[in-house]
Amino acid sequence: MPDKQALALRAYRLGCYAGSRPKDKKAQRRALVAMKDFLAAATPDELRILASLSGETIEETKRQHEESLRAIDERLVNL
């Protein structure tokens, strides 16, 4: 099981770096892959907790989670 804190920190750092270099396609790709790794590591229990905190249904939270993963895939294809 991946270390969630390490995945979150990597996604944050790469996202900050990519945000400061919008024309750097390699940096953008690395940040998106890190975000996808972090989102993909979410467990069903974590999604349930997120749903309860946001006041949404579990199904809605799962749908948004899947949409986020698809959106990242689309952005990776378009880079």
N, C-alpha and C positions, 0 to 999 in steps of 0.2 A: 504494500500500500504506500503510495507516495506521501511525502510529508506535506500536508496541506499548507502550513505556514510558509514553507519554502516555495511552493508553487505560487502562492499569493504574492509573496515578496518578489519573485522573479517576474511575474506578470506586471506588477506595479512598476518595477524598475525599468523593464523593457518598454512598457507603455509610456513612461515619462520620457525616456530617451527617444522613442519613435515620435512622440508628440513634439519634441524640440527639433526634429529633422523630418518634416513632412514629405520631402522629396526623396528620402532615402528608402527605396523599396525593400532593401534587405532588412532594415530596422523595423519597418512596418510588418513584414512577414514574421520576423522573430517575435514581435510583440503579440501578434494575432495567434501564433502557435502557442505561446505561453498562456494567453487567456483561455484558449480552447482546452489546453491541458488542465488548467485549474477548474474550469466548468465541468469537464468530463469526469473529474475526480469526485464530484458531489455524490454523496450516498443518498439513498431514499430517506433515511432519517433526517439528514440535513435539509433535504427539500421539504419535508414535513414541518420542520422547525421554521424554515423560511416562510412557508405558507401561513403558519400560525402567527408569525410576527407581522406579516404584511396584511393579514386579514383576508387573504384570498383562499379559494379552495385549493386542495392539493392538485387537482386536475389542471387548474389554471396555472399554477406555479410550474408544474411539469411541462405544460404547453409552452410557456414563456422560456423555460430552460432549453427546450428542444429548438425553439425558434432562434434563440441566441446562438446555439451551436451551428445551426444552418446558416445564419447570417455571417458568422465568422468564416465558414467554408466558402460562401459566395465571395466574400471579400478576398480570401486567399486566391481563389481562381482568377479574380479580376486584377490582381496585382501584377 
